[in-house]
Amino acid sequence: MSFKTTAAVEEMKVKVCNLHAELLRWGLVTWTSGNVSGRVPGTDLIVIKPSGVSYDDLKPELMVVTDLEGKILDGELAPSSDAESHNVVYQRMPEVGGVVHTHSPYATAWAARAEPIPCVITAMADEFGGEIPLGPFARIGSDAIGKGIVETLQGHRSPAVIMQNHGVFTIGKDPKAAVKAAVMAEDVARTVHISRQLGEPVPIPQADIDKLYDRYQNVYGQQPSPKEQ
Ligand SMILES: O=C(CO)[C@@H](O)[C@@H](O)COP(=O)(O)O
């Protein structure tokens, strides 16, 4: 039976396509590395970048729609080679609406050293609620990467995980939130790297991390007015 698209699917194709430009804008990807996906709200449909296509050539109509098992439902091209990893996250974390993968240089350098990024700046407490955890080494081609992402994120508030010897995976309530987490992960990875070159960074006490995280997640910025809630 041929796939019957919807306005929501087409809207997600545009969002996912356009968010790939943010990966370039913030210096998170090189050539065709990296990928963004989004879950169409209220469905088990996933929209993801086609594999190996130049960022300059990405268009909404080239995005690939799959089910949670990776079966292609819409799209002429093969989905990202990381689609299985994204799908394991969506299968096991129903609250996740967006997943991003990059090889951003500073965060990936921490992954190459198999070290989690310690929470030593308030920006990390704000966005990640603690360290950016390290996930296991796993080769592409099975569900091992996806399982490693999910198992590592459990017990952390971080929306980002650095996978040993590989790179960054981030999650969010929607694709834009996952892209933000990828941008901020690279930003703090760079800062903490620079700090550690000149000495030993000083950890922030957990009680302060908790307060900073709560403020940033619940007070910072333009909170919806009571009538909007
Ligand atoms: O990291 C990997 C594979 O794990 C890269 O190949 C990935 O960033 C880009 O692959 P795709 O073009 O999305 O298939």
The ligand as a MOL file (V3000), in Angstrom:
LIG
                    3D

  0  0  0     0  0            999 V3000
M  V30 BEGIN CTAB
M  V30 COUNTS 14 13 0 0 0
M  V30 BEGIN ATOM
M  V30 1 O 29.0840 8.7520 11.9900 0
M  V30 2 C 28.8010 8.2080 10.9450 0
M  V30 3 C 28.3720 6.8150 10.9410 0
M  V30 4 O 28.2300 6.3970 12.3050 0
M  V30 5 C 28.7800 8.9970 9.6440 0
M  V30 6 O 28.8540 8.2200 8.5930 0
M  V30 7 C 27.5610 9.9150 9.7240 0
M  V30 8 O 28.0120 10.9850 10.5030 0
M  V30 9 C 27.0240 10.4270 8.4070 0
M  V30 10 O 26.3640 9.3880 7.7840 0
M  V30 11 P 25.0350 9.6460 6.9120 0
M  V30 12 O 25.4130 10.5590 5.7660 0
M  V30 13 O 24.0050 10.2920 7.7990 0
M  V30 14 O 24.6480 8.2480 6.4460 0
M  V30 END ATOM
M  V30 BEGIN BOND
M  V30 1 2 1 2
M  V30 2 1 2 3
M  V30 3 1 2 5
M  V30 4 1 3 4
M  V30 5 1 5 6
M  V30 6 1 5 7
M  V30 7 1 7 8
M  V30 8 1 7 9
M  V30 9 1 9 10
M  V30 10 1 10 11
M  V30 11 2 11 12
M  V30 12 1 11 13
M  V30 13 1 11 14
M  V30 END BOND
M  V30 END CTAB
M  END
